[in-house]
Amino acid sequence: MAKKASKSKKCRSSSSSSLASSTSSKRVSKEGKMVLRIRSNEITKRSTRQQRVVRSENERRPKSKTKKNKKFDAKKPKKPPTAFFYFLEDFRKEFQEQNPDVKSMREVGKACGEKWKTMTYEEKVKYYDIATEKRAEFDRATSEYIKRKESGEDEDPEDASEFDE
């Protein structure tokens, strides 16, 4: 029994010393015991900082200009909600009637998601139909918007204002 215990201790100490050897140095004391000396954090921090500096100088990422140059167009039609959001409107009303004490949108959303997952396709068809109708309206409005924009009808001069007298 004593031999087995000492062997397991040796296995543990050898595995832990191999893990710690990457960040520590080994020394043997006068008594013959092995002492681990851990490197200071300053040395490891310094080496990682130097690696970051080298990477940043060599590998500069190109900045995307598309996000900065895009301006928000208030006249552009908005995308319609999906079928789930139409279901969410109905479900929220029912859920609040049944559970008036629940005020958290998180709980309402979780309950709605669970209900949506358990619904059959036949039950969801009603909401899919509404969503496809709204999507068709959106597509028509978008095509009209693009035609107006290409023809130049929709553009307003930037320096003109409604409040000028």
N, C-alpha and C positions, 0 to 999 in steps of 0.2 A: 504494500500500500504506500509506503513512504517513497519508494522508488518511482511509482507512477505519478505521485503528486509532484515530485521534483522534476520529472520529465515534462509535465505539462507546464510548470513554471518556466522551464527553459524555452519551451516552444513559444509561450506568450512573450517572454522577454526578447527572443530573437525576432519575432514578427514585429513587435512594437519598436525595436531598435532599427529595423530596416525601414519602417515608415518614418521614423524621426531622423534618420541619417541625412535626408535631403535638406533639412533645415537645422541640423545640429552637427557638432563635431564630438568624437568620442575621446575620452581620456581615461587612463588607468590611474587610480589613486595608489598611495603607498601600501594600503592594506590589500591591494589586488582586486578591488571592486571596480567595476566599470562605472564611470560617471559621464553622464551626458551633459554637454554644455550647449545650450540653445543659442543660436545667433540672435543678435539684437534685432529688433524690428526696424531700426534705422537702416541697416544694411540692406534688408530685403526691400524696404520702401524705396531706397535710393536706386536699386537695380531696376525695379519696375518703372520708376519715373523715367529712367534713361531709356528703357525700351519704348515707352510711350512717346517720348520726344522723337526717337528715330523713326517710329511708325508714322507719326504725324508729318514729319518732313518729307518722307518718301511717298506716302500714300495719301494724297489729298483727294477727297471725293468731290466730284463736280456738283455744284449747287443747282438744284432744280429751279428753273425760272418760271415754270408754268403756273405755280401756285401764286407767286407774287404778282405776275402780270395780269392775272384774271381779275376782272371787276365784276361785282355782283350786278346783275341786270334784273331790276324789279319787274320788268314787263314780261320776262321769260316765264312760261307756264311751269307750275310746280308739279313734281311727280306725284301721282296719286298713291294712297296707302295700299298695302297688300291686303289680301283676304283676311289674314290674321288680325289686322288692325280694325277691320270692320266687325269681326267677331268680338274683339276686345271691347269695343264700344257697348255692344249689347250685353256682354258678360259682366262688365263692370256695373251696369245698372242693376242687374239681377243679384249680383254678389253683394252689393251694398244694401239692398233691401233685405237680404237674408242675414247679413252680418253687419248691422249698423255700428257695432263697436270697433270694427277693424278700419283703421284710417290709413294704414301703411300701403303705399303703392307697390312696395316690394311683395307683400303678401298677396295682394290682388293679382299682380303679374304672375306670381308663381302658380296660384290656383288656376288662372286662365291658361297658362302654358300646359299644365297637367290635363285640363279639360280638353284643350285642342288636340293634344296627343292621343287621347282616348276616343275622340270622335271618329266616326266612320266617314268615308268619302261622301256618302249621300247626305250626311248632315252638314258637311262643309260646302256642298255645291252652291247653296244659297249665297254664301259669302264670296265664293269664287266668281259667281255670275256678276255680283255687284262690282267686284274688282276689275273684271274684264271690261265691263261697260265704262267704268271710270278711266281705264287705261286707253280705251278707244277714243274717248273724249280728249284725253291728254295728247294722244298721237295727232289728232286733228288740229288741236290748238298749237302744237309744236310746229307742224308743217306750215300753218298759217303764219306763225311768228317768224319762221325762217324766210318765207316768201317776202314778208313785209321788211325784214331786215336787209335782205339782198336788194330789194327795190329801193331802199333808202327812205321809205315812208315813215318808219318807226323811229328814226334817229332824231334826237333833239340836240340843238347846239348847246355845248357845255356852258358857255358864258351867258346864255339867255336864262333869265329867271322869271318866275311868276310875280315876284315881289318888286320888280323894277317899275318905277313910275316915270 
